[in-house]
């Protein structure tokens, strides 16, 4: 189905997106729903966006569920490997 | 219904008056010729006003109907790519039911004002649009409705959704048009139990409805660009739609 389940968060960072330009991203939307391009019926979708720059200021990811879990693990591992003196 | 043997049609972008008097974009597909015919309001799914949905609009024109598909995300993202517009719409909480009804009514009025109109208008939607087709048929003047695997017509909506929806159980007594339902037997949203609940409620209410479930089909089996596309279900489903609209949208 179009799952309707949607999780939002405010973030602070940058993404490289349309036109190979970097832009400041302020919002992320995460949901499990039909992809536009990935070859799966449903995927874990992540939109990094800057709403004040308009709809096209978006970097979109569509990951299979296993890939999304692998990404979560990789992020957690990377954060866990940060030396204590660098942690913020 | 007069269908052009050649399948000739025209398709273009138009502006129509939607909910609250807002001017919104819509995709219009029409058969060639000036024969009187019914109209179809096509409701796109939550992922947007996309190419596969517009292909369906052209198919309805090839079948002999004037078909219009309003861009439900036009307000949030005018001129944006459909996937970007859908992302904005989702992040903003989706399409409110009241606005959807107003936009569908505007689309129906647009169709009825065409010189080729016979006054009859049907509504069809897939996925989230399936639920919205039922919503429209409960609240607006349409002559037929088709729900293709719409979740949360019945069933319980989990709490905490960013997208603000309810099931439609309390609205079903107002269902004012014959309803064709096409479902995947292997779908979980709506599940076979939720479809059975809808069937039970409509039977108790004495409504005019016709349901078909396809055993091997999962969710979204009409989607031409996804792995769940199911040829037997799609072939039979289109035949059911053609017969259903042929019955209820004849002038």
Interface residues (C-beta under 8 A of the other chain):
Chain A: X1 X2 X3 X4 X5 X6 X7 X8 X27 X29 X31 X33 X34 X35 X36 X39 X40 X41 X47 X49 X51 X54 X55 X56 X58 X60
Chain B: X45 X46 X47 X50 X76 X77 X80 X81 X83 X84 X85 X87 X88 X90 X91 X94 X127 X128 X149 X151 X152 X157 X158 X161 X162 X163 X165 X187 X188 X189 X190 X218 X219 X220 X223 X226 X227 X228
